[in-house]
């Protein structure tokens, strides 16, 4: 497709077990999802952007992936040009493998508007996880990115992440909590 592969605007409760690849726009583009929606076990690659999820409803948020990585129901997102997963508002990105986005300044996971990231494995991007007014970034393994592992501001902080082998492991804004992270093997800064 020259635009998006899968596009849903409205009350989808489950988007799963799909493959979206080689689209000129977004592989899977979801907006205004129903309370408690799940986006899991998808394979998304070779698109301009992988997954784009806006879940602005109140109540139980949308889960992109799984809170139990051992279940194998996380999404595999790789080889997209600009961003692997973009999440906004009442969305938690959890238990996914996000790797090797291809554009020179590509981001693995981009969060804004209070969205959060938990228990993801993110590597081989320019920036691993980028946060702008996010909720929290916790229990992720982020390594081997070419600029920074985790970058930005999360109102509930960067907590219990394992971040290594990035030029800068954590790049944080002022007045936020950074606690109980394991950081090592950075080329320039552990925390900047």
C-alpha positions as CSV (number, residue, x, y, z in Angstrom):
1,X,0.0,0.0,0.0
2,X,1.1,3.5,-0.5
3,X,-0.5,4.7,2.7
4,X,-1.4,2.6,5.8
5,X,-1.6,-1.1,6.1
6,X,-4.3,-1.5,8.8
7,X,-6.2,1.6,9.9
8,X,-8.9,1.6,12.6
9,X,-10.5,4.8,13.9
10,X,-12.9,3.7,16.6
11,X,-13.8,1.1,19.1
12,X,-11.5,-1.9,18.3
13,X,-11.1,-4.0,21.3
14,X,-8.4,-6.4,19.9
15,X,-5.9,-6.2,17.1
16,X,-3.8,-9.3,17.1
17,X,-1.9,-11.9,15.1
18,X,-1.5,-9.7,12.0
19,X,1.4,-9.0,9.8
20,X,1.8,-5.4,8.4
21,X,4.7,-4.8,6.1
22,X,6.0,-2.6,3.3
23,X,3.4,0.1,3.5
24,X,4.3,3.7,2.5
25,X,2.6,5.1,5.7
26,X,2.0,3.3,9.0
27,X,1.9,-0.5,9.3
28,X,-0.9,-0.4,11.9
29,X,-2.6,2.9,12.7
30,X,-5.1,2.9,15.5
31,X,-7.0,5.9,16.9
32,X,-9.8,6.5,19.5
33,X,-9.7,2.9,20.7
34,X,-12.2,1.5,23.2
35,X,-11.4,1.3,26.9
36,X,-9.2,-1.8,27.6
37,X,-8.2,-2.5,24.0
38,X,-5.3,-4.7,23.3
39,X,-2.8,-4.7,20.4
40,X,-0.8,-7.9,20.6
41,X,1.2,-10.6,18.8
42,X,1.6,-8.6,15.6
43,X,4.6,-8.5,13.3
44,X,5.2,-5.1,11.8
45,X,8.1,-4.3,9.5
46,X,9.3,-2.4,6.4
47,X,6.8,0.4,6.8
48,X,7.6,4.2,7.0
49,X,6.3,3.9,10.6
50,X,5.4,0.7,12.4
51,X,2.6,1.0,15.0
52,X,0.8,4.3,15.8
53,X,-1.7,4.0,18.7
54,X,-3.7,6.9,20.1
55,X,-6.0,5.9,23.0
56,X,-7.5,8.9,24.6
57,X,-10.4,7.3,26.5
58,X,-10.6,7.2,30.2
59,X,-10.7,4.0,32.2
60,X,-8.6,1.0,31.5
61,X,-5.9,2.0,28.9
62,X,-4.9,0.3,25.7
63,X,-2.1,-2.3,26.1
64,X,0.3,-2.5,23.1
65,X,1.9,-5.9,23.6
66,X,1.5,-7.8,26.9
67,X,2.2,-7.2,30.6
68,X,3.5,-10.8,30.7
69,X,6.4,-11.0,28.2
70,X,6.7,-14.8,28.9
71,X,3.4,-15.3,27.2
72,X,4.9,-14.5,23.8
73,X,2.1,-12.1,22.9
74,X,4.2,-9.0,22.5
75,X,4.6,-7.4,19.1
76,X,7.7,-7.7,17.0
77,X,8.4,-4.4,15.3
78,X,11.5,-4.0,13.2
79,X,13.0,-2.4,10.0
80,X,10.6,0.5,9.8
81,X,12.0,3.8,8.5
82,X,11.2,6.4,11.2
83,X,9.6,5.0,14.4
84,X,8.8,1.5,15.5
85,X,6.0,2.3,18.0
86,X,4.4,5.6,18.7
87,X,2.0,5.7,21.6
88,X,-0.1,8.6,23.0
89,X,-2.4,9.3,26.0
90,X,-3.9,6.3,27.8
91,X,-1.6,3.7,26.3
92,X,1.0,1.3,27.8
93,X,3.6,-0.2,25.5
94,X,4.7,-3.5,27.2
95,X,6.5,-6.7,26.4
96,X,7.4,-5.9,22.8
97,X,10.7,-6.4,20.9
98,X,11.4,-3.2,18.9
99,X,14.6,-3.2,16.9
100,X,16.5,-1.9,13.9
101,X,14.4,0.9,12.6
102,X,16.3,2.0,9.5
103,X,16.2,5.8,9.1
104,X,19.4,7.7,10.3
105,X,17.5,9.3,13.2
106,X,15.0,6.5,13.8
107,X,13.4,5.9,17.2
108,X,12.3,2.5,18.6
109,X,9.5,3.6,20.9
110,X,8.1,7.2,21.0
111,X,5.8,8.2,23.9
112,X,3.9,11.3,24.6
113,X,0.8,12.6,26.4
114,X,1.1,10.3,29.4
115,X,1.7,7.0,27.7
116,X,4.2,4.5,29.3
117,X,6.7,1.8,28.4
118,X,7.3,-1.3,30.4
119,X,9.2,-4.6,29.9
120,X,10.2,-4.0,26.3
121,X,13.4,-5.0,24.6
122,X,14.6,-2.2,22.4
123,X,17.9,-2.2,20.4
124,X,19.6,-1.2,17.1
125,X,17.8,2.2,16.7
126,X,19.2,5.8,16.8
127,X,17.2,6.5,20.0
128,X,15.8,3.5,21.9
129,X,12.9,5.1,23.8
130,X,12.0,8.8,23.4
131,X,9.6,10.3,25.9
132,X,7.8,13.6,25.9
133,X,5.5,14.1,28.9
134,X,5.2,10.3,29.3
135,X,3.9,8.5,32.3
136,X,6.7,6.1,33.2
137,X,9.5,4.1,31.6
138,X,10.2,1.0,33.7
139,X,11.7,-2.5,33.5
140,X,12.9,-2.2,29.9
141,X,16.1,-3.6,28.4
142,X,17.5,-1.0,26.0
143,X,20.9,-1.5,24.3
144,X,23.0,-1.0,21.2
145,X,21.3,2.2,20.0
146,X,23.5,4.6,18.1
147,X,22.6,7.9,20.0
148,X,20.9,7.4,23.3
149,X,19.1,4.5,25.1
150,X,16.3,6.4,26.9
151,X,15.7,10.1,26.3
152,X,13.2,12.7,27.6
153,X,10.9,13.4,30.5
154,X,8.5,10.9,32.1
155,X,6.4,12.3,35.0
156,X,6.7,9.0,36.9
157,X,10.4,8.6,36.0
158,X,12.8,6.1,34.6
159,X,12.8,3.2,37.0
160,X,14.3,-0.4,37.1
161,X,15.5,-0.3,33.5
162,X,18.6,-2.2,32.2
163,X,20.3,0.2,29.8
164,X,23.8,-0.5,28.2
165,X,26.0,-0.2,25.2
166,X,24.6,3.1,24.0
167,X,26.7,6.2,23.6
168,X,24.6,7.8,26.3
169,X,22.4,5.4,28.3
170,X,19.9,7.9,29.9
171,X,19.3,11.5,28.8
172,X,16.9,13.0,31.3
173,X,15.1,16.3,31.8
174,X,15.3,18.1,35.2
175,X,12.9,17.4,38.1
176,X,12.2,13.7,37.4
177,X,12.9,10.5,39.2
178,X,15.6,8.2,38.0
179,X,15.8,5.2,40.3
180,X,17.1,1.6,40.5
181,X,18.3,1.4,36.9
182,X,21.3,-0.7,35.9
183,X,23.5,1.3,33.5
184,X,26.8,0.2,32.1
185,X,29.1,0.2,29.1
186,X,28.2,3.7,27.8
187,X,30.6,5.3,25.4
188,X,30.0,8.9,26.6
189,X,27.6,9.3,29.5
190,X,25.8,6.9,31.8
191,X,23.3,9.6,32.7
192,X,23.2,13.1,31.0
